[in-house]
Amino acid sequence: MATFHQQGQTVNYQYNADTINFEHIQTQASLIVALETLQREVDNAIKTKALTQEQALEARQAMNQAVQQAKKDSPDKSSLLKHIHTVKDIVSGIGGLATAFKSAIVAITALFKYD
């Protein structure tokens, strides 16, 4: 069994991408739940200062707009994707979290493919 010496290492924020599974999103309701979970992960990244203040403000605002758009009776796919792309770009340096946003984009595109 391999062992790793991790003394002195500091991890500010770590996201495990398997926490939110966008592969099985088939309804608007399940998308909203997943986006709200993703929103909490963005908040966790902000709390641990994995993002600058400016990035945090922009990410939080775009994430709020994405969730609100997803909750509409007839969400605007392009607007929703714009907000998700904004946050994805902001969190690009946080590997697992950026991967989750890429998965969200694929799920949104598939869910609203006829919009």
Biopython code that builds the backbone (N, CA, C, O; Angstrom):
import numpy as np
from Bio.PDB.StructureBuilder import StructureBuilder

atoms = [
    (1, "MET", "N", (0.843, -1.172, 0.000)),
    (1, "MET", "CA", (0.000, 0.000, 0.000)),
    (1, "MET", "C", (0.891, 1.239, 0.000)),
    (1, "MET", "O", (1.843, 1.332, 0.775)),
    (2, "ALA", "N", (0.575, 2.170, -0.864)),
    (2, "ALA", "CA", (1.344, 3.410, -0.952)),
    (2, "ALA", "C", (0.925, 4.362, 0.164)),
    (2, "ALA", "O", (-0.248, 4.430, 0.531)),
    (3, "THR", "N", (1.890, 5.086, 0.691)),
    (3, "THR", "CA", (1.590, 6.116, 1.684)),
    (3, "THR", "C", (2.150, 7.435, 1.183)),
    (3, "THR", "O", (3.138, 7.468, 0.450)),
    (4, "PHE", "N", (1.524, 8.488, 1.578)),
    (4, "PHE", "CA", (1.926, 9.814, 1.131)),
    (4, "PHE", "C", (2.172, 10.701, 2.340)),
    (4, "PHE", "O", (1.362, 10.756, 3.265)),
    (5, "HIS", "N", (3.287, 11.385, 2.316)),
    (5, "HIS", "CA", (3.612, 12.332, 3.376)),
    (5, "HIS", "C", (3.006, 13.681, 2.994)),
    (5, "HIS", "O", (3.449, 14.310, 2.033)),
    (6, "GLN", "N", (2.004, 14.122, 3.734)),
    (6, "GLN", "CA", (1.293, 15.350, 3.385)),
    (6, "GLN", "C", (1.455, 16.450, 4.427)),
    (6, "GLN", "O", (0.725, 17.441, 4.407)),
    (7, "GLN", "N", (2.389, 16.281, 5.317)),
    (7, "GLN", "CA", (2.607, 17.276, 6.347)),
    (7, "GLN", "C", (2.961, 18.622, 5.729)),
    (7, "GLN", "O", (3.803, 18.702, 4.834)),
    (8, "GLY", "N", (2.325, 19.657, 6.203)),
    (8, "GLY", "CA", (2.620, 20.996, 5.731)),
    (8, "GLY", "C", (1.836, 21.412, 4.507)),
    (8, "GLY", "O", (1.924, 22.565, 4.085)),
    (9, "GLN", "N", (1.073, 20.508, 3.927)),
    (9, "GLN", "CA", (0.280, 20.856, 2.755)),
    (9, "GLN", "C", (-1.022, 21.505, 3.196)),
    (9, "GLN", "O", (-1.614, 21.126, 4.207)),
    (10, "THR", "N", (-1.455, 22.489, 2.423)),
    (10, "THR", "CA", (-2.697, 23.178, 2.712)),
    (10, "THR", "C", (-3.585, 23.150, 1.477)),
    (10, "THR", "O", (-3.149, 23.489, 0.376)),
    (11, "VAL", "N", (-4.821, 22.748, 1.671)),
    (11, "VAL", "CA", (-5.793, 22.742, 0.581)),
    (11, "VAL", "C", (-6.889, 23.724, 0.963)),
    (11, "VAL", "O", (-7.597, 23.527, 1.951)),
    (12, "ASN", "N", (-7.025, 24.799, 0.160)),
    (12, "ASN", "CA", (-8.051, 25.791, 0.469)),
    (12, "ASN", "C", (-9.435, 25.290, 0.118)),
    (12, "ASN", "O", (-10.365, 25.417, 0.914)),
    (13, "TYR", "N", (-9.577, 24.727, -1.058)),
    (13, "TYR", "CA", (-10.870, 24.240, -1.499)),
    (13, "TYR", "C", (-10.649, 23.096, -2.458)),
    (13, "TYR", "O", (-9.843, 23.194, -3.384)),
    (14, "GLN", "N", (-11.361, 22.019, -2.237)),
    (14, "GLN", "CA", (-11.279, 20.873, -3.132)),
    (14, "GLN", "C", (-12.695, 20.425, -3.421)),
    (14, "GLN", "O", (-13.499, 20.235, -2.509)),
    (15, "TYR", "N", (-12.991, 20.257, -4.696)),
    (15, "TYR", "CA", (-14.310, 19.814, -5.111)),
    (15, "TYR", "C", (-14.190, 18.462, -5.774)),
    (15, "TYR", "O", (-13.365, 18.271, -6.668)),
    (16, "ASN", "N", (-15.006, 17.527, -5.341)),
    (16, "ASN", "CA", (-15.033, 16.207, -5.953)),
    (16, "ASN", "C", (-16.147, 16.185, -6.983)),
    (16, "ASN", "O", (-17.326, 16.224, -6.629)),
    (17, "ALA", "N", (-15.782, 16.123, -8.243)),
    (17, "ALA", "CA", (-16.719, 16.294, -9.350)),
    (17, "ALA", "C", (-17.850, 15.277, -9.366)),
    (17, "ALA", "O", (-18.880, 15.527, -9.992)),
    (18, "ASP", "N", (-17.692, 14.146, -8.703)),
    (18, "ASP", "CA", (-18.769, 13.162, -8.733)),
    (18, "ASP", "C", (-19.902, 13.498, -7.778)),
    (18, "ASP", "O", (-20.889, 12.764, -7.724)),
    (19, "THR", "N", (-19.791, 14.579, -7.028)),
    (19, "THR", "CA", (-20.830, 14.984, -6.093)),
    (19, "THR", "C", (-22.122, 15.340, -6.823)),
    (19, "THR", "O", (-23.210, 15.021, -6.342)),
    (20, "ILE", "N", (-22.018, 15.981, -7.950)),
    (20, "ILE", "CA", (-23.178, 16.378, -8.735)),
    (20, "ILE", "C", (-23.115, 15.648, -10.065)),
    (20, "ILE", "O", (-22.156, 15.799, -10.823)),
    (21, "ASN", "N", (-24.140, 14.857, -10.344)),
    (21, "ASN", "CA", (-24.137, 14.067, -11.561)),
    (21, "ASN", "C", (-25.116, 14.665, -12.564)),
    (21, "ASN", "O", (-26.330, 14.523, -12.419)),
    (22, "PHE", "N", (-24.592, 15.323, -13.564)),
    (22, "PHE", "CA", (-25.425, 15.936, -14.597)),
    (22, "PHE", "C", (-25.776, 14.956, -15.714)),
    (22, "PHE", "O", (-26.589, 15.276, -16.581)),
    (23, "GLU", "N", (-25.181, 13.780, -15.703)),
    (23, "GLU", "CA", (-25.416, 12.813, -16.771)),
    (23, "GLU", "C", (-26.846, 12.293, -16.808)),
    (23, "GLU", "O", (-27.323, 11.873, -17.863)),
    (24, "HIS", "N", (-27.528, 12.315, -15.685)),
    (24, "HIS", "CA", (-28.871, 11.748, -15.610)),
    (24, "HIS", "C", (-29.965, 12.813, -15.523)),
    (24, "HIS", "O", (-31.094, 12.509, -15.139)),
    (25, "ILE", "N", (-29.642, 14.038, -15.870)),
    (25, "ILE", "CA", (-30.629, 15.119, -15.852)),
    (25, "ILE", "C", (-31.575, 14.924, -17.041)),
    (25, "ILE", "O", (-31.158, 14.952, -18.198)),
    (26, "GLN", "N", (-32.853, 14.726, -16.725)),
    (26, "GLN", "CA", (-33.827, 14.539, -17.788)),
    (26, "GLN", "C", (-35.027, 15.467, -17.666)),
    (26, "GLN", "O", (-35.869, 15.527, -18.562)),
    (27, "THR", "N", (-35.099, 16.190, -16.552)),
    (27, "THR", "CA", (-36.224, 17.096, -16.346)),
    (27, "THR", "C", (-35.715, 18.453, -15.876)),
    (27, "THR", "O", (-34.601, 18.581, -15.367)),
    (28, "GLN", "N", (-36.541, 19.436, -16.059)),
    (28, "GLN", "CA", (-36.198, 20.769, -15.593)),
    (28, "GLN", "C", (-36.039, 20.781, -14.073)),
    (28, "GLN", "O", (-35.154, 21.452, -13.544)),
    (29, "ALA", "N", (-36.894, 20.040, -13.376)),
    (29, "ALA", "CA", (-36.816, 19.985, -11.907)),
    (29, "ALA", "C", (-35.485, 19.405, -11.439)),
    (29, "ALA", "O", (-34.882, 19.918, -10.497)),
    (30, "SER", "N", (-35.024, 18.336, -12.093)),
    (30, "SER", "CA", (-33.743, 17.745, -11.689)),
    (30, "SER", "C", (-32.576, 18.665, -12.039)),
    (30, "SER", "O", (-31.561, 18.675, -11.342)),
    (31, "LEU", "N", (-32.717, 19.429, -13.106)),
    (31, "LEU", "CA", (-31.688, 20.412, -13.451)),
    (31, "LEU", "C", (-31.599, 21.494, -12.382)),
    (31, "LEU", "O", (-30.503, 21.891, -11.984)),
    (32, "ILE", "N", (-32.742, 21.967, -11.922)),
    (32, "ILE", "CA", (-32.765, 23.005, -10.888)),
    (32, "ILE", "C", (-32.074, 22.508, -9.626)),
    (32, "ILE", "O", (-31.264, 23.226, -9.040)),
    (33, "VAL", "N", (-32.384, 21.289, -9.203)),
    (33, "VAL", "CA", (-31.747, 20.717, -8.013)),
    (33, "VAL", "C", (-30.233, 20.652, -8.189)),
    (33, "VAL", "O", (-29.483, 21.017, -7.284)),
    (34, "ALA", "N", (-29.787, 20.190, -9.350)),
    (34, "ALA", "CA", (-28.350, 20.077, -9.610)),
    (34, "ALA", "C", (-27.683, 21.454, -9.638)),
    (34, "ALA", "O", (-26.583, 21.623, -9.111)),
    (35, "LEU", "N", (-28.345, 22.434, -10.252)),
    (35, "LEU", "CA", (-27.781, 23.789, -10.299)),
    (35, "LEU", "C", (-27.717, 24.410, -8.911)),
    (35, "LEU", "O", (-26.762, 25.120, -8.596)),
    (36, "GLU", "N", (-28.719, 24.152, -8.078)),
    (36, "GLU", "CA", (-28.687, 24.675, -6.705)),
    (36, "GLU", "C", (-27.556, 24.031, -5.902)),
    (36, "GLU", "O", (-26.929, 24.687, -5.070)),
    (37, "THR", "N", (-27.303, 22.763, -6.150)),
    (37, "THR", "CA", (-26.174, 22.090, -5.496)),
    (37, "THR", "C", (-24.856, 22.685, -5.987)),
    (37, "THR", "O", (-23.936, 22.922, -5.204)),
    (38, "LEU", "N", (-24.783, 22.918, -7.273)),
    (38, "LEU", "CA", (-23.591, 23.546, -7.860)),
    (38, "LEU", "C", (-23.404, 24.954, -7.305)),
    (38, "LEU", "O", (-22.279, 25.394, -7.070)),
    (39, "GLN", "N", (-24.500, 25.647, -7.100)),
    (39, "GLN", "CA", (-24.452, 26.990, -6.512)),
    (39, "GLN", "C", (-23.847, 26.939, -5.104)),
    (39, "GLN", "O", (-23.054, 27.805, -4.737)),
    (40, "ARG", "N", (-24.219, 25.932, -4.324)),
    (40, "ARG", "CA", (-23.637, 25.781, -2.982)),
    (40, "ARG", "C", (-22.141, 25.502, -3.061)),
    (40, "ARG", "O", (-21.376, 25.964, -2.215)),
    (41, "GLU", "N", (-21.722, 24.749, -4.075)),
    (41, "GLU", "CA", (-20.296, 24.479, -4.243)),
    (41, "GLU", "C", (-19.529, 25.746, -4.616)),
    (41, "GLU", "O", (-18.401, 25.948, -4.165)),
    (42, "VAL", "N", (-20.132, 26.587, -5.428)),
    (42, "VAL", "CA", (-19.512, 27.886, -5.746)),
    (42, "VAL", "C", (-19.394, 28.706, -4.463)),
    (42, "VAL", "O", (-18.365, 29.338, -4.223)),
    (43, "ASP", "N", (-20.440, 28.698, -3.641)),
    (43, "ASP", "CA", (-20.393, 29.415, -2.366)),
    (43, "ASP", "C", (-19.282, 28.866, -1.464)),
    (43, "ASP", "O", (-18.603, 29.630, -0.779)),
    (44, "ASN", "N", (-19.099, 27.540, -1.465)),
    (44, "ASN", "CA", (-18.016, 26.938, -0.681)),
    (44, "ASN", "C", (-16.651, 27.393, -1.193)),
    (44, "ASN", "O", (-15.748, 27.665, -0.402)),
    (45, "ALA", "N", (-16.501, 27.474, -2.503)),
    (45, "ALA", "CA", (-15.239, 27.943, -3.086)),
    (45, "ALA", "C", (-14.990, 29.396, -2.695)),
    (45, "ALA", "O", (-13.850, 29.794, -2.455)),
    (46, "ILE", "N", (-16.051, 30.176, -2.633)),
    (46, "ILE", "CA", (-15.932, 31.586, -2.241)),
    (46, "ILE", "C", (-15.538, 31.682, -0.772)),
    (46, "ILE", "O", (-14.654, 32.462, -0.416)),
    (47, "LYS", "N", (-16.187, 30.895, 0.080)),
    (47, "LYS", "CA", (-15.899, 30.928, 1.521)),
    (47, "LYS", "C", (-14.451, 30.569, 1.828)),
    (47, "LYS", "O", (-13.861, 31.095, 2.771)),
    (48, "THR", "N", (-13.887, 29.678, 1.034)),
    (48, "THR", "CA", (-12.505, 29.255, 1.278)),
    (48, "THR", "C", (-11.493, 30.128, 0.536)),
    (48, "THR", "O", (-10.292, 29.858, 0.532)),
    (49, "LYS", "N", (-12.018, 31.181, -0.092)),
    (49, "LYS", "CA", (-11.183, 32.160, -0.787)),
    (49, "LYS", "C", (-10.416, 31.553, -1.962)),
    (49, "LYS", "O", (-9.300, 31.971, -2.272)),
    (50, "ALA", "N", (-11.029, 30.562, -2.611)),
    (50, "ALA", "CA", (-10.447, 29.986, -3.812)),
    (50, "ALA", "C", (-10.626, 30.937, -4.996)),
    (50, "ALA", "O", (-10.012, 30.760, -6.049)),
    (51, "LEU", "N", (-11.473, 31.945, -4.806)),
    (51, "LEU", "CA", (-11.721, 32.967, -5.821)),
    (51, "LEU", "C", (-11.431, 34.336, -5.226)),
    (51, "LEU", "O", (-11.567, 34.533, -4.018)),
    (52, "THR", "N", (-11.032, 35.281, -6.066)),
    (52, "THR", "CA", (-10.841, 36.652, -5.599)),
    (52, "THR", "C", (-12.209, 37.253, -5.291)),
    (52, "THR", "O", (-13.235, 36.683, -5.662)),
    (53, "GLN", "N", (-12.228, 38.385, -4.625)),
    (53, "GLN", "CA", (-13.496, 39.053, -4.306)),
    (53, "GLN", "C", (-14.275, 39.391, -5.571)),
    (53, "GLN", "O", (-15.489, 39.197, -5.632)),
    (54, "GLU", "N", (-13.583, 39.886, -6.559)),
    (54, "GLU", "CA", (-14.230, 40.250, -7.821)),
    (54, "GLU", "C", (-14.805, 39.007, -8.508)),
    (54, "GLU", "O", (-15.937, 39.026, -8.993)),
    (55, "GLN", "N", (-14.024, 37.939, -8.545)),
    (55, "GLN", "CA", (-14.499, 36.692, -9.140)),
    (55, "GLN", "C", (-15.699, 36.153, -8.366)),
    (55, "GLN", "O", (-16.669, 35.675, -8.955)),
    (56, "ALA", "N", (-15.619, 36.235, -7.049)),
    (56, "ALA", "CA", (-16.702, 35.740, -6.201)),
    (56, "ALA", "C", (-18.001, 36.474, -6.478)),
    (56, "ALA", "O", (-19.059, 35.855, -6.593)),
    (57, "LEU", "N", (-17.922, 37.782, -6.586)),
    (57, "LEU", "CA", (-19.112, 38.581, -6.854)),
    (57, "LEU", "C", (-19.708, 38.220, -8.209)),
    (57, "LEU", "O", (-20.918, 38.028, -8.329)),
    (58, "GLU", "N", (-18.864, 38.130, -9.221)),
    (58, "GLU", "CA", (-19.333, 37.809, -10.568)),
    (58, "GLU", "C", (-19.897, 36.387, -10.637)),
    (58, "GLU", "O", (-20.933, 36.156, -11.261)),
    (59, "ALA", "N", (-19.212, 35.439, -9.994)),
    (59, "ALA", "CA", (-19.674, 34.042, -10.003)),
    (59, "ALA", "C", (-21.007, 33.906, -9.282)),
    (59, "ALA", "O", (-21.918, 33.235, -9.767)),
    (60, "ARG", "N", (-21.115, 34.537, -8.137)),
    (60, "ARG", "CA", (-22.364, 34.450, -7.363)),
    (60, "ARG", "C", (-23.531, 35.057, -8.150)),
    (60, "ARG", "O", (-24.625, 34.492, -8.178)),
    (61, "GLN", "N", (-23.298, 36.186, -8.775)),
    (61, "GLN", "CA", (-24.351, 36.847, -9.545)),
    (61, "GLN", "C", (-24.773, 35.988, -10.744)),
    (61, "GLN", "O", (-25.966, 35.803, -10.981)),
    (62, "ALA", "N", (-23.814, 35.472, -11.490)),
    (62, "ALA", "CA", (-24.124, 34.643, -12.655)),
    (62, "ALA", "C", (-24.822, 33.344, -12.244)),
    (62, "ALA", "O", (-25.726, 32.876, -12.935)),
    (63, "MET", "N", (-24.402, 32.769, -11.126)),
    (63, "MET", "CA", (-25.016, 31.531, -10.650)),
    (63, "MET", "C", (-26.460, 31.791, -10.222)),
    (63, "MET", "O", (-27.347, 30.992, -10.518)),
    (64, "ASN", "N", (-26.698, 32.898, -9.531)),
    (64, "ASN", "CA", (-28.065, 33.258, -9.138)),
    (64, "ASN", "C", (-28.946, 33.439, -10.371)),
    (64, "ASN", "O", (-30.087, 32.977, -10.398)),
    (65, "GLN", "N", (-28.418, 34.107, -11.379)),
    (65, "GLN", "CA", (-29.180, 34.330, -12.609)),
    (65, "GLN", "C", (-29.465, 33.015, -13.324)),
    (65, "GLN", "O", (-30.549, 32.839, -13.882)),
    (66, "ALA", "N", (-28.517, 32.099, -13.316)),
    (66, "ALA", "CA", (-28.717, 30.796, -13.950)),
    (66, "ALA", "C", (-29.829, 30.019, -13.257)),
    (66, "ALA", "O", (-30.703, 29.455, -13.914)),
    (67, "VAL", "N", (-29.792, 29.991, -11.944)),
    (67, "VAL", "CA", (-30.816, 29.262, -11.191)),
    (67, "VAL", "C", (-32.183, 29.892, -11.420)),
    (67, "VAL", "O", (-33.167, 29.184, -11.630)),
    (68, "GLN", "N", (-32.249, 31.218, -11.381)),
    (68, "GLN", "CA", (-33.527, 31.893, -11.616)),
    (68, "GLN", "C", (-34.048, 31.631, -13.025)),
    (68, "GLN", "O", (-35.249, 31.446, -13.219)),
    (69, "GLN", "N", (-33.164, 31.616, -13.994)),
    (69, "GLN", "CA", (-33.567, 31.328, -15.378)),
    (69, "GLN", "C", (-34.095, 29.893, -15.474)),
    (69, "GLN", "O", (-35.109, 29.652, -16.129)),
    (70, "ALA", "N", (-33.421, 28.948, -14.833)),
    (70, "ALA", "CA", (-33.838, 27.543, -14.873)),
    (70, "ALA", "C", (-35.207, 27.337, -14.237)),
    (70, "ALA", "O", (-35.930, 26.410, -14.602)),
    (71, "LYS", "N", (-35.561, 28.186, -13.300)),
    (71, "LYS", "CA", (-36.842, 28.063, -12.590)),
    (71, "LYS", "C", (-38.021, 28.654, -13.359)),
    (71, "LYS", "O", (-39.172, 28.459, -12.968)),
    (72, "LYS", "N", (-37.752, 29.361, -14.429)),
    (72, "LYS", "CA", (-38.841, 29.953, -15.210)),
    (72, "LYS", "C", (-39.664, 28.858, -15.890)),
    (72, "LYS", "O", (-39.167, 27.763, -16.155)),
    (73, "ASP", "N", (-40.933, 29.176, -16.167)),
    (73, "ASP", "CA", (-41.797, 28.222, -16.861)),
    (73, "ASP", "C", (-41.208, 27.810, -18.207)),
    (73, "ASP", "O", (-41.268, 26.640, -18.587)),
    (74, "SER", "N", (-40.649, 28.760, -18.911)),
    (74, "SER", "CA", (-39.994, 28.493, -20.199)),
    (74, "SER", "C", (-38.602, 29.121, -20.176)),
    (74, "SER", "O", (-38.414, 30.238, -20.658)),
    (75, "PRO", "N", (-37.625, 28.402, -19.616)),
    (75, "PRO", "CA", (-36.272, 28.964, -19.521)),
    (75, "PRO", "C", (-35.694, 29.287, -20.899)),
    (75, "PRO", "O", (-35.934, 28.578, -21.877)),
    (76, "ASP", "N", (-34.938, 30.360, -20.945)),
    (76, "ASP", "CA", (-34.237, 30.741, -22.172)),
    (76, "ASP", "C", (-32.881, 30.023, -22.164)),
    (76, "ASP", "O", (-31.991, 30.359, -21.383)),
    (77, "LYS", "N", (-32.747, 29.043, -23.036)),
    (77, "LYS", "CA", (-31.548, 28.212, -23.090)),
    (77, "LYS", "C", (-30.289, 29.046, -23.272)),
    (77, "LYS", "O", (-29.299, 28.825, -22.575)),
    (78, "SER", "N", (-30.310, 30.001, -24.197)),
    (78, "SER", "CA", (-29.091, 30.769, -24.469)),
    (78, "SER", "C", (-28.698, 31.617, -23.262)),
    (78, "SER", "O", (-27.512, 31.755, -22.966)),
    (79, "SER", "N", (-29.670, 32.180, -22.570)),
    (79, "SER", "CA", (-29.377, 32.966, -21.371)),
    (79, "SER", "C", (-28.825, 32.074, -20.263)),
    (79, "SER", "O", (-27.854, 32.426, -19.593)),
    (80, "LEU", "N", (-29.446, 30.936, -20.082)),
    (80, "LEU", "CA", (-28.990, 29.986, -19.067)),
    (80, "LEU", "C", (-27.561, 29.545, -19.347)),
    (80, "LEU", "O", (-26.721, 29.531, -18.446)),
    (81, "LEU", "N", (-27.288, 29.188, -20.590)),
    (81, "LEU", "CA", (-25.937, 28.764, -20.955)),
    (81, "LEU", "C", (-24.922, 29.895, -20.794)),
    (81, "LEU", "O", (-23.785, 29.656, -20.389)),
    (82, "LYS", "N", (-25.328, 31.120, -21.108)),
    (82, "LYS", "CA", (-24.430, 32.267, -20.955)),
    (82, "LYS", "C", (-23.982, 32.401, -19.502)),
    (82, "LYS", "O", (-22.800, 32.613, -19.231)),
    (83, "HIS", "N", (-24.924, 32.278, -18.570)),
    (83, "HIS", "CA", (-24.592, 32.402, -17.144)),
    (83, "HIS", "C", (-23.695, 31.254, -16.684)),
    (83, "HIS", "O", (-22.743, 31.464, -15.933)),
    (84, "ILE", "N", (-24.003, 30.048, -17.136)),
    (84, "ILE", "CA", (-23.193, 28.887, -16.744)),
    (84, "ILE", "C", (-21.782, 28.993, -17.329)),
    (84, "ILE", "O", (-20.807, 28.670, -16.650)),
    (85, "HIS", "N", (-21.668, 29.440, -18.574)),
    (85, "HIS", "CA", (-20.341, 29.639, -19.177)),
    (85, "HIS", "C", (-19.546, 30.693, -18.400)),
    (85, "HIS", "O", (-18.338, 30.545, -18.213)),
    (86, "THR", "N", (-20.209, 31.740, -17.955)),
    (86, "THR", "CA", (-19.534, 32.781, -17.180)),
    (86, "THR", "C", (-18.908, 32.193, -15.927)),
    (86, "THR", "O", (-17.740, 32.445, -15.634)),
    (87, "VAL", "N", (-19.691, 31.403, -15.181)),
    (87, "VAL", "CA", (-19.164, 30.820, -13.948)),
    (87, "VAL", "C", (-18.084, 29.788, -14.266)),
    (87, "VAL", "O", (-17.075, 29.713, -13.565)),
    (88, "LYS", "N", (-18.286, 29.001, -15.306)),
    (88, "LYS", "CA", (-17.268, 28.004, -15.701)),
    (88, "LYS", "C", (-15.930, 28.686, -15.962)),
    (88, "LYS", "O", (-14.884, 28.202, -15.530)),
    (89, "ASP", "N", (-15.970, 29.797, -16.662)),
    (89, "ASP", "CA", (-14.733, 30.528, -16.949)),
    (89, "ASP", "C", (-14.087, 31.054, -15.670)),
    (89, "ASP", "O", (-12.863, 31.042, -15.537)),
    (90, "ILE", "N", (-14.904, 31.509, -14.740)),
    (90, "ILE", "CA", (-14.380, 32.038, -13.477)),
    (90, "ILE", "C", (-13.714, 30.938, -12.650)),
    (90, "ILE", "O", (-12.664, 31.163, -12.049)),
    (91, "VAL", "N", (-14.321, 29.752, -12.617)),
    (91, "VAL", "CA", (-13.790, 28.665, -11.783)),
    (91, "VAL", "C", (-12.851, 27.739, -12.562)),
    (91, "VAL", "O", (-12.554, 26.634, -12.109)),
    (92, "SER", "N", (-12.395, 28.179, -13.709)),
    (92, "SER", "CA", (-11.566, 27.325, -14.569)),
    (92, "SER", "C", (-10.318, 26.781, -13.866)),
    (92, "SER", "O", (-9.813, 25.722, -14.237)),
    (93, "GLY", "N", (-9.828, 27.489, -12.870)),
    (93, "GLY", "CA", (-8.646, 27.036, -12.147)),
    (93, "GLY", "C", (-8.949, 26.030, -11.050)),
    (93, "GLY", "O", (-8.031, 25.525, -10.403)),
    (94, "ILE", "N", (-10.215, 25.734, -10.834)),
    (94, "ILE", "CA", (-10.622, 24.762, -9.808)),
    (94, "ILE", "C", (-11.110, 23.526, -10.562)),
    (94, "ILE", "O", (-12.296, 23.392, -10.860)),
    (95, "GLY", "N", (-10.175, 22.632, -10.864)),
    (95, "GLY", "CA", (-10.397, 21.498, -11.758)),
    (95, "GLY", "C", (-11.739, 20.798, -11.689)),
    (95, "GLY", "O", (-12.487, 20.806, -12.667)),
    (96, "GLY", "N", (-12.057, 20.199, -10.565)),
    (96, "GLY", "CA", (-13.290, 19.440, -10.445)),
    (96, "GLY", "C", (-14.525, 20.294, -10.605)),
    (96, "GLY", "O", (-15.513, 19.857, -11.196)),
    (97, "LEU", "N", (-14.481, 21.490, -10.093)),
    (97, "LEU", "CA", (-15.631, 22.387, -10.192)),
    (97, "LEU", "C", (-15.829, 22.827, -11.643)),
    (97, "LEU", "O", (-16.961, 22.893, -12.120)),
    (98, "ALA", "N", (-14.756, 23.123, -12.331)),
    (98, "ALA", "CA", (-14.840, 23.490, -13.750)),
    (98, "ALA", "C", (-15.406, 22.323, -14.558)),
    (98, "ALA", "O", (-16.192, 22.533, -15.482)),
    (99, "THR", "N", (-15.016, 21.110, -14.218)),
    (99, "THR", "CA", (-15.531, 19.919, -14.892)),
    (99, "THR", "C", (-17.035, 19.789, -14.671)),
    (99, "THR", "O", (-17.767, 19.423, -15.590)),
    (100, "ALA", "N", (-17.493, 20.082, -13.473)),
    (100, "ALA", "CA", (-18.925, 20.018, -13.183)),
    (100, "ALA", "C", (-19.693, 21.019, -14.042)),
    (100, "ALA", "O", (-20.791, 20.721, -14.511)),
    (101, "PHE", "N", (-19.121, 22.199, -14.247)),
    (101, "PHE", "CA", (-19.786, 23.193, -15.096)),
    (101, "PHE", "C", (-19.818, 22.742, -16.554)),
    (101, "PHE", "O", (-20.793, 22.997, -17.262)),
    (102, "LYS", "N", (-18.768, 22.081, -17.001)),
    (102, "LYS", "CA", (-18.774, 21.541, -18.368)),
    (102, "LYS", "C", (-19.885, 20.508, -18.517)),
    (102, "LYS", "O", (-20.567, 20.468, -19.540)),
    (103, "SER", "N", (-20.065, 19.677, -17.499)),
    (103, "SER", "CA", (-21.142, 18.685, -17.516)),
    (103, "SER", "C", (-22.507, 19.352, -17.491)),
    (103, "SER", "O", (-23.446, 18.880, -18.132)),
    (104, "ALA", "N", (-22.617, 20.450, -16.752)),
    (104, "ALA", "CA", (-23.880, 21.192, -16.702)),
    (104, "ALA", "C", (-24.233, 21.740, -18.078)),
    (104, "ALA", "O", (-25.398, 21.722, -18.477)),
    (105, "ILE", "N", (-23.241, 22.222, -18.796)),
    (105, "ILE", "CA", (-23.465, 22.766, -20.144)),
    (105, "ILE", "C", (-23.991, 21.677, -21.074)),
    (105, "ILE", "O", (-24.920, 21.907, -21.847)),
    (106, "VAL", "N", (-23.400, 20.506, -20.995)),
    (106, "VAL", "CA", (-23.851, 19.377, -21.823)),
    (106, "VAL", "C", (-25.294, 19.011, -21.466)),
    (106, "VAL", "O", (-26.116, 18.782, -22.353)),
    (107, "ALA", "N", (-25.598, 18.956, -20.167)),
    (107, "ALA", "CA", (-26.945, 18.591, -19.721)),
    (107, "ALA", "C", (-27.983, 19.616, -20.159)),
    (107, "ALA", "O", (-29.068, 19.246, -20.609)),
    (108, "ILE", "N", (-27.662, 20.895, -20.031)),
    (108, "ILE", "CA", (-28.589, 21.956, -20.432)),
    (108, "ILE", "C", (-28.837, 21.892, -21.937)),
    (108, "ILE", "O", (-29.975, 22.008, -22.392)),
    (109, "THR", "N", (-27.785, 21.712, -22.688)),
    (109, "THR", "CA", (-27.897, 21.622, -24.142)),
    (109, "THR", "C", (-28.793, 20.458, -24.544)),
    (109, "THR", "O", (-29.618, 20.592, -25.448)),
    (110, "ALA", "N", (-28.636, 19.321, -23.881)),
    (110, "ALA", "CA", (-29.446, 18.137, -24.196)),
    (110, "ALA", "C", (-30.895, 18.314, -23.754)),
    (110, "ALA", "O", (-31.823, 17.937, -24.470)),
    (111, "LEU", "N", (-31.079, 18.889, -22.571)),
    (111, "LEU", "CA", (-32.426, 19.035, -22.012)),
    (111, "LEU", "C", (-33.280, 20.006, -22.831)),
    (111, "LEU", "O", (-34.473, 19.781, -23.034)),
    (112, "PHE", "N", (-32.659, 21.078, -23.293)),
    (112, "PHE", "CA", (-33.379, 22.095, -24.042)),
    (112, "PHE", "C", (-32.973, 22.072, -25.525)),
    (112, "PHE", "O", (-32.842, 23.124, -26.151)),
    (113, "LYS", "N", (-32.778, 20.896, -26.068)),
    (113, "LYS", "CA", (-32.248, 20.763, -27.429)),
    (113, "LYS", "C", (-33.180, 21.343, -28.496)),
    (113, "LYS", "O", (-32.723, 21.653, -29.596)),
    (114, "TYR", "N", (-34.438, 21.494, -28.207)),
    (114, "TYR", "CA", (-35.376, 21.997, -29.223)),
    (114, "TYR", "C", (-35.710, 23.470, -29.033)),
    (114, "TYR", "O", (-36.587, 24.001, -29.715)),
    (115, "ASP", "N", (-35.031, 24.120, -28.129)),
    (115, "ASP", "CA", (-35.276, 25.559, -27.892)),
    (115, "ASP", "C", (-34.476, 26.403, -28.861)),
    (115, "ASP", "O", (-34.550, 27.631, -28.817)),
]
sb = StructureBuilder()
sb.init_structure("model")
sb.init_model(0)
sb.init_chain("A")
sb.init_seg("    ")
for serial, (resi, resn, name, xyz) in enumerate(atoms, 1):
    if name == "N":
        sb.init_residue(resn, " ", resi, " ")
    sb.init_atom(name, np.array(xyz, "f"), 0.0, 1.0, " ", f" {name:<3s}", serial, name[0])
structure = sb.get_structure()
